[in-house]
Amino acid sequence: MAASSSSFVAILTLSFFLAFSGSVNAQLSTTYYSKSCPKLFSTVQSTVQSAISKEARMGASLLRLFFHDCFVNGCDGSILLDDTSNFIGEKNAAPNRNSARGFDVIDNIKSAVEKVCPGVVSCADIVAIAARDSVVKLGGPNWNVKLGRRDARTASQAAANSRIPAPTSNLNQLVSSFSNVGLSTRDMVALSGAHTIGQARCTNFRARIYNETNIDSSFAQTRRSNCPRTTGSGDNNLAPLDIQTPTGFDNNYYKNLLQKKGLLHSDQQLFNGGSTDSIVRSYSNSQTSFNSDFVAAIIKMGDNKPLTGSNGEIRKNCRKRN
């Protein structure tokens, strides 16, 4: 009896050790590819910088890909998968259709990375690094990207439709959407600062500039000049999310909100007499505070339910499963 009892304890101890070591191995690490792909960061950086030099807007597009990927079942590269005759991806979900961009740039990065270390780096990790490099290229903060994600073999158009915050969201909906992926209200306000770069389509801000009252009148008039009231007319015309420095990653987004110059309904909700007003005000007063909170929040977002270990795969082509 004593012998079997000690054997049982030994088995329990071994099981605990294996479970613990497995959970440790499943954690993301900033040095994950340091030996298996030492040229990874320089390879991604050069391709990202080249793409942004050709089109400054691409920096915002690559950053947005990371957000839209992470909000749907974790940061797993599912947003990159193309639809096929027997597979429905996320590209045609409402938040992504005619809106998500940068897929060709991710393809180019993947091709370049495959040349220096074939079959090693996931598409999900490439999206995460490209997002960081885009922010840095446009003047924003740097951070060490945690890596070791694997790529999903599945995607969910339904989840993309329901979980990615819409430009029509109110404050409660925004708080709830971010909370669902483990992000706090402060994280939400900091990550919304990504709208300091990039552009939005007329169809996403038409209702705000014609129907809402918590908007600067001259700002609304300026935006109306390129966004006709009639639905279907000029739907794809673009306007900068940050009217002051649309290609510079800074805290002007928050300064605009104080002046009621948020382009999207969801933007102005952050400063509209609600619980997040004080956070917006603090970021408008301090670029440093915004930068540090943005970095903390985007790292936290990147930790959301990653596929690791033997889960998922390392895709050869980011657009399709192996």
Secondary structure by P-SEA (a helix, b strand, c coil): caaaaaaaaaaaaaaaaaaaaaaaaabbbcccccccccaaaaaaaaaaaaaaaaccaaaaaaaaaaaaaaaccccccccccccccccccccccccccccccaaaaaaaaaaaaaaaccccccaaaaaaaaaaaaaaaabbbbbbbbcbbbbbccccaaaaacccccccccaaaaaaaaaaacccaaaaaaaaccccccccccccccccccccccccaaaaaaaaccccccccccccbbbbccccccccccaaaaaaaaaccccccccccccccccaaaaaaaaaacaaaaaaaaaaaaaaaaaccccccccccccccccccc
